[in-house]
Amino acid sequence: MADEPLVLGIETSCDETGVGIVRGHTLLADAVASSVDEHARYGGVVPEVASRAHLEAMVPTIERALKDAGVAASDLDGIAVTAGPGLAGALLVGVSAAKAYAYALGKPLYGVNHLASHICVDQLEHGALPEPTMALLVSGGHSSLLLSSDITSDVRPLGATIDDAAGEAFDKVARVLNLGFPGGPVIDRYAREGDPDAIAFPRGLTGPRDAPYDFSFSGLKTAVARWIEAKRNAGEEVPVADVAASFQEAVVDVLTRKAVRACRDEGVDHLMIGGGVAANSRLRAVAEARCEAAGITLRVPRPKLCTDNGAMVAALGAEMVSRDRAPSDWDLSADSSLPVTEPHVPGASHTHGHTHGHTHGRTHDHVHETSAENLYS
């Protein structure tokens, strides 16, 4: 285990300041500072509020993670950070912090992809990812089907949402039902008391001529809103639990059906589900049943690792170090639309084959000379 890379990861793509520390595939610390309560009054994430919250939480959260892991900053073999996609201002806070720590410590810097990190985090739960792996990522900003033959260098998008992401639809339906923000957990809770077959809500992009792996939840969201409006206009009580259950079932049905189809079409026998919506209890149950029926092995991390966190970034960073992927340059910047086909952002002046880990008696030739004395104590 001592030979496995020890990496700190920083995640600030949205409203969670996440700092994780892993050694290889072992999670040592997962510290999170959330600003969700500050956004609740607005019914959604406010970018500037998120950025300021990251600034305030960054150093305390890093210090907490180091303490929880029982390691010193000087012990680290690398610093990984989400370079994109995400909110530009929020990403910049994380990237700036990672560059500062990496520079001061004399450690390699790895700018990694948020979506690829959501896939890689499962290694902390179930061990090394099989190659290839099919991944269904569902969150407030993304609904994607991805095929990865190498999480550090080869992630291929098969399908994505063409409008509202699944998590976004949960938030909007919760708002119409006056259930507050965020919508995912509260709809999941109400749905357990409702009938998923009570209302026949539409399943978007499931026709024979539709893109087989793309998603659309905008029409579903509108259908739910109109159904609720009709009930209220008629002076009737809205059956919140039934609406929640029927809406949730429509989302889960489409997500799992398309994911299983993609596995069959691509000849892949493993499906990994990640992202915040992967914490949904109904999604987990239906995915498990459909995967078992299709002979597909399902991998879903525990709920805390599904939402945005630093552990997932550290996990991907550790994989970059262990596979000797090129670290990022000091001019690394945030890219709010970083494509998933770029799992990490290597430095333009570097090539593969870099060694890793001061603990192995090697140095990082990309680290600026003035940082070699370890400015951070």
C-alpha positions as CSV (number, residue, x, y, z in Angstrom):
1,M,0.0,0.0,0.0
2,A,2.9,2.3,0.7
3,D,3.7,2.2,-3.0
4,E,0.3,3.4,-4.0
5,P,0.0,7.2,-4.8
6,L,-1.3,9.5,-2.1
7,V,-3.3,12.2,-3.8
8,L,-5.5,15.1,-2.6
9,G,-8.4,16.1,-4.8
10,I,-10.3,19.4,-4.9
11,E,-13.9,19.7,-6.3
12,T,-15.6,23.0,-6.8
13,S,-17.6,22.6,-9.9
14,C,-20.9,23.7,-8.3
15,D,-22.0,24.4,-4.8
16,E,-20.0,21.7,-2.9
17,T,-16.5,22.4,-1.7
18,G,-15.1,18.9,-1.7
19,V,-11.6,17.8,-0.6
20,G,-10.7,14.1,-0.7
21,I,-7.6,12.2,0.0
22,V,-7.0,8.7,-1.3
23,R,-4.1,6.2,-1.4
24,G,-4.5,4.2,-4.5
25,H,-8.1,2.9,-4.3
26,T,-8.4,3.5,-0.6
27,L,-10.4,6.5,0.7
28,L,-8.7,8.2,3.6
29,A,-10.7,11.4,3.9
30,D,-13.7,13.0,2.3
31,A,-14.4,16.5,3.6
32,V,-17.3,18.5,2.2
33,A,-18.5,22.0,2.9
34,S,-21.9,22.7,1.2
35,S,-23.4,26.0,0.4
36,V,-26.8,24.5,-0.6
37,D,-28.6,26.3,2.2
38,E,-27.4,29.6,0.9
39,H,-28.9,28.8,-2.5
40,A,-32.2,27.4,-1.2
41,R,-33.9,30.8,-1.0
42,Y,-33.3,31.3,-4.7
43,G,-34.6,27.9,-5.7
44,G,-31.3,27.1,-7.5
45,V,-27.6,27.5,-7.4
46,V,-26.4,31.1,-7.8
47,P,-22.9,31.1,-9.3
48,E,-21.4,34.1,-7.5
49,V,-22.7,32.8,-4.1
50,A,-21.1,29.5,-4.8
51,S,-17.8,31.0,-5.7
52,R,-17.6,33.1,-2.6
53,A,-18.6,30.1,-0.5
54,H,-15.8,28.1,-2.0
55,L,-13.3,30.9,-1.2
56,E,-14.3,30.9,2.5
57,A,-14.4,27.1,2.8
58,M,-11.3,26.1,0.9
59,V,-8.5,26.2,3.4
60,P,-10.5,24.9,6.4
61,T,-11.8,22.0,4.3
62,I,-8.3,21.1,3.1
63,E,-7.0,21.2,6.6
64,R,-9.8,19.1,7.8
65,A,-9.2,16.5,5.1
66,L,-5.5,16.3,6.0
67,K,-6.4,15.8,9.7
68,D,-9.0,13.2,8.9
69,A,-6.5,11.3,6.7
70,G,-3.8,11.5,9.3
71,V,-1.2,12.7,6.7
72,A,0.9,15.8,6.2
73,A,0.6,17.9,3.1
74,S,4.3,17.1,2.4
75,D,3.4,13.4,2.2
76,L,1.2,13.9,-0.9
77,D,2.3,12.6,-4.3
78,G,0.0,14.9,-6.2
79,I,-2.8,17.5,-6.2
80,A,-5.8,16.9,-8.4
81,V,-8.5,19.4,-9.1
82,T,-11.7,19.6,-11.2
83,A,-10.8,21.7,-14.2
84,G,-14.3,21.4,-15.8
85,P,-17.0,21.2,-16.7
86,G,-18.9,23.3,-14.2
87,L,-19.5,26.9,-13.1
88,A,-16.6,29.0,-14.4
89,G,-16.2,31.1,-11.2
90,A,-16.5,28.1,-8.9
91,L,-14.0,26.1,-10.9
92,L,-11.5,28.9,-10.9
93,V,-11.5,28.9,-7.1
94,G,-10.6,25.3,-7.0
95,V,-8.0,25.4,-9.7
96,S,-6.3,28.4,-8.1
97,A,-6.2,26.7,-4.8
98,A,-4.8,23.5,-6.3
99,K,-2.1,25.4,-8.2
100,A,-1.1,27.3,-5.0
101,Y,-0.8,24.1,-2.9
102,A,0.9,22.1,-5.7
103,Y,3.4,24.9,-6.3
104,A,4.2,25.5,-2.6
105,L,4.5,21.8,-1.9
106,G,6.6,21.0,-5.0
107,K,4.0,18.4,-6.1
108,P,2.6,17.6,-9.6
109,L,-0.8,19.2,-10.5
110,Y,-3.5,17.3,-12.3
111,G,-6.5,19.1,-13.8
112,V,-9.2,16.4,-14.3
113,N,-12.6,16.1,-15.7
114,H,-15.6,16.2,-13.4
115,L,-17.6,13.5,-15.3
116,A,-14.7,11.1,-15.5
117,S,-14.2,11.6,-11.8
118,H,-17.8,10.5,-11.2
119,I,-16.9,7.3,-12.9
120,C,-13.6,6.8,-11.2
121,V,-14.9,7.2,-7.7
122,D,-16.4,3.7,-7.9
123,Q,-12.9,2.3,-7.6
124,L,-13.0,3.5,-3.9
125,E,-16.1,1.3,-3.4
126,H,-15.7,-1.7,-5.6
127,G,-12.1,-1.8,-6.7
128,A,-10.5,-1.3,-10.1
129,L,-12.9,-0.5,-13.0
130,P,-13.4,-3.2,-15.6
131,E,-12.3,-2.1,-19.0
132,P,-14.5,-1.3,-20.8
133,T,-17.1,0.2,-18.4
134,M,-20.4,1.6,-19.4
135,A,-21.3,4.6,-17.1
136,L,-24.7,6.3,-16.7
137,L,-24.1,9.7,-15.1
138,V,-27.1,11.5,-13.8
139,S,-27.0,14.8,-11.9
140,G,-28.4,18.3,-11.8
141,G,-26.3,19.3,-14.8
142,H,-25.7,16.1,-16.7
143,S,-27.5,13.0,-17.9
144,S,-24.9,11.0,-20.0
145,L,-24.1,7.5,-21.2
146,L,-20.4,7.1,-21.4
147,L,-18.2,4.2,-22.5
148,S,-14.7,4.1,-21.0
149,S,-11.9,1.7,-22.0
150,D,-9.4,3.7,-19.9
151,I,-10.6,6.2,-17.4
152,T,-7.4,8.3,-17.7
153,S,-7.4,8.6,-21.5
154,D,-10.4,7.1,-23.3
155,V,-14.0,8.1,-22.4
156,R,-16.5,8.1,-25.3
157,P,-19.9,9.8,-25.1
158,L,-22.7,7.6,-26.4
159,G,-25.6,9.9,-25.5
160,A,-26.5,12.9,-23.4
161,T,-29.5,15.1,-22.4
162,I,-30.7,17.5,-25.1
163,D,-32.4,19.8,-22.7
164,D,-33.1,19.5,-18.9
165,A,-30.8,17.0,-17.1
166,A,-32.6,14.5,-14.8
167,G,-31.6,16.3,-11.6
168,E,-32.7,19.6,-13.0
169,A,-36.1,18.1,-13.8
170,F,-36.3,16.9,-10.2
171,D,-35.6,20.4,-8.9
172,K,-38.2,22.0,-11.2
173,V,-40.9,19.5,-10.4
174,A,-40.2,19.9,-6.6
175,R,-40.6,23.7,-7.1
176,V,-44.0,23.3,-8.7
177,L,-45.1,21.0,-5.9
178,N,-43.7,23.6,-3.4
179,L,-41.4,21.0,-1.9
180,G,-38.3,23.2,-1.8
181,F,-34.7,22.9,-3.1
182,P,-32.9,20.6,-3.8
183,G,-35.7,18.5,-5.3
184,G,-34.1,15.1,-5.6
185,P,-34.1,13.9,-2.0
186,V,-37.5,15.3,-1.2
187,I,-39.2,13.8,-4.3
188,D,-37.6,10.5,-3.5
189,R,-39.0,10.7,0.0
190,Y,-42.6,11.5,-1.1
191,A,-42.5,9.0,-3.9
192,R,-42.1,6.1,-1.4
193,E,-45.6,6.8,-0.2
194,G,-47.1,7.2,-3.7
195,D,-48.2,5.0,-6.6
196,P,-45.8,5.1,-9.5
197,D,-48.5,4.0,-11.9
198,A,-51.1,6.6,-10.7
199,I,-50.4,9.0,-13.6
200,A,-49.2,8.2,-17.1
201,F,-46.4,10.8,-17.6
202,P,-44.5,10.7,-20.9
203,R,-41.2,9.0,-21.6
204,G,-39.1,11.3,-23.7
205,L,-37.0,10.1,-26.7
206,T,-38.2,6.5,-26.5
207,G,-39.7,6.2,-30.0
208,P,-38.3,4.0,-32.7
209,R,-36.9,6.9,-34.6
210,D,-35.5,8.8,-31.6
211,A,-31.8,8.8,-30.7
212,P,-31.3,5.6,-28.7
213,Y,-29.0,6.9,-26.0
214,D,-30.0,10.6,-25.7
215,F,-32.3,11.9,-23.0
216,S,-34.9,14.6,-22.8
217,F,-36.7,15.5,-19.6
218,S,-38.1,19.0,-20.5
219,G,-41.3,17.6,-21.9
220,L,-41.8,15.4,-18.9
221,K,-41.3,18.4,-16.6
222,T,-43.8,20.4,-18.5
223,A,-46.4,17.6,-18.5
224,V,-46.1,17.3,-14.8
225,A,-46.5,21.1,-14.3
226,R,-49.6,21.2,-16.6
227,W,-51.2,18.2,-14.8
228,I,-50.7,19.9,-11.4
229,E,-52.0,23.2,-12.8
230,A,-55.1,21.5,-14.1
231,K,-55.8,20.0,-10.7
232,R,-55.4,23.3,-8.9
233,N,-57.6,25.1,-11.5
234,A,-60.3,22.6,-10.9
235,G,-60.1,23.2,-7.2
236,E,-58.9,19.7,-6.5
237,E,-56.2,18.6,-4.1
238,V,-52.9,17.6,-5.7
239,P,-51.8,14.1,-4.7
240,V,-48.2,15.0,-4.0
241,A,-47.0,11.5,-3.3
242,D,-48.6,10.1,-6.4
243,V,-47.2,12.9,-8.6
244,A,-43.7,12.4,-7.1
245,A,-43.8,8.7,-7.6
246,S,-45.2,8.8,-11.2
247,F,-42.7,11.5,-12.2
248,Q,-39.8,9.7,-10.6
249,E,-40.8,6.4,-12.3
250,A,-40.9,8.1,-15.7
251,V,-37.3,9.4,-15.2
252,V,-36.0,6.1,-13.8
253,D,-37.7,4.1,-16.5
254,V,-36.0,6.0,-19.3
255,L,-32.6,6.1,-17.7
256,T,-32.3,2.4,-16.9
257,R,-33.9,1.3,-20.2
258,K,-31.4,3.2,-22.3
259,A,-28.4,2.3,-20.1
260,V,-29.2,-1.5,-20.4
261,R,-29.7,-1.1,-24.1
262,A,-26.3,0.6,-24.5
263,C,-24.6,-2.2,-22.6
264,R,-26.2,-4.8,-24.8
265,D,-25.5,-2.9,-28.0
266,E,-21.8,-2.4,-27.1
267,G,-21.3,-5.9,-25.6
268,V,-20.4,-4.5,-22.2
269,D,-21.3,-6.6,-19.1
270,H,-20.7,-3.9,-16.4
271,L,-22.8,-0.8,-15.8
272,M,-21.7,1.9,-13.4
273,I,-24.2,4.6,-12.2
274,G,-22.9,7.9,-10.8
275,G,-23.8,11.5,-10.2
276,G,-26.1,13.0,-7.6
277,V,-29.3,11.3,-8.9
278,A,-27.6,7.9,-8.5
279,A,-28.5,8.4,-4.8
280,N,-32.1,8.0,-5.7
281,S,-33.5,4.8,-4.1
282,R,-35.9,4.0,-7.0
283,L,-33.2,4.4,-9.6
284,R,-31.0,2.0,-7.7
285,A,-33.8,-0.6,-7.3
286,V,-34.9,-0.5,-11.0
287,A,-31.4,-0.6,-12.3
288,E,-30.5,-3.6,-10.1
289,A,-33.6,-5.5,-11.3
290,R,-33.0,-4.7,-15.0
291,C,-29.3,-5.4,-14.9
292,E,-29.8,-8.7,-13.2
293,A,-32.4,-9.7,-15.8
294,A,-29.9,-8.8,-18.6
295,G,-26.9,-10.5,-17.0
296,I,-25.1,-7.1,-16.4
297,T,-23.1,-6.4,-13.3
298,L,-24.2,-3.2,-11.6
299,R,-21.8,-0.9,-9.8
300,V,-23.2,2.0,-7.8
301,P,-21.1,3.8,-5.2
302,R,-22.7,4.6,-1.8
303,P,-24.9,7.8,-1.9
304,K,-22.3,10.1,-0.4
305,L,-19.8,9.3,-3.2
306,C,-22.5,9.8,-5.9
307,T,-22.9,13.5,-5.1
308,D,-20.1,16.0,-5.9
309,N,-17.1,15.3,-3.6
310,G,-13.3,15.6,-3.5
311,A,-12.8,11.9,-3.1
312,M,-13.8,11.3,-6.8
313,V,-11.3,13.9,-8.0
314,A,-8.6,12.4,-5.8
315,A,-9.5,8.9,-7.1
316,L,-9.0,10.0,-10.7
317,G,-5.8,11.9,-9.8
318,A,-4.4,8.8,-8.1
319,E,-5.1,6.8,-11.3
320,M,-3.3,9.5,-13.3
321,V,-0.2,9.2,-11.1
322,S,-0.2,5.4,-11.0
323,R,-0.4,5.2,-14.8
324,D,2.3,7.9,-15.2
325,R,0.0,10.3,-17.0
326,A,1.5,13.7,-17.8
327,P,0.7,16.4,-15.1
328,S,-0.8,19.7,-16.0
329,D,1.2,22.9,-16.6
330,W,1.1,25.9,-14.2
331,D,-1.0,27.8,-16.8
332,L,-3.9,25.3,-16.2
333,S,-7.2,27.1,-16.3
334,A,-10.8,26.3,-15.6
335,D,-12.9,25.1,-18.6
336,S,-16.6,25.3,-17.9
337,S,-17.3,23.2,-21.0
338,L,-14.4,20.7,-20.8
339,P,-15.5,17.7,-22.9
340,V,-15.7,14.3,-21.3
341,T,-13.4,13.0,-24.1
342,E,-10.6,14.8,-22.1
343,P,-10.4,13.0,-18.8
344,H,-7.5,15.2,-17.8
345,V,-5.7,18.3,-19.0
346,P,-2.0,17.4,-19.5
347,G,0.6,20.0,-19.9
348,A,1.4,20.9,-23.5
349,S,5.1,20.6,-22.8
350,H,4.9,17.2,-21.2
351,T,4.7,13.7,-22.5
352,H,3.6,10.4,-21.0
353,G,6.0,8.4,-18.9
354,H,6.4,10.8,-15.9
355,T,7.4,9.0,-12.7
356,H,5.4,9.6,-9.5
357,G,5.8,9.9,-5.8
358,H,8.5,11.5,-3.7
359,T,8.1,8.4,-1.5
360,H,9.7,6.4,-4.3
361,G,12.8,8.5,-4.4
362,R,11.9,10.3,-7.6
363,T,11.4,13.9,-8.4
364,H,8.8,15.8,-10.6
365,D,10.7,17.5,-13.4
366,H,7.7,19.7,-14.2
367,V,7.8,21.4,-10.8
368,H,9.2,24.9,-10.9
369,E,12.7,25.1,-9.4
370,T,11.7,27.6,-6.7
371,S,9.2,25.2,-5.3
372,A,11.7,22.4,-4.8
373,E,12.5,23.6,-1.2
374,N,8.9,23.0,-0.2
375,L,7.4,26.5,0.5
376,Y,4.5,25.0,2.4
377,S,5.2,23.9,6.0
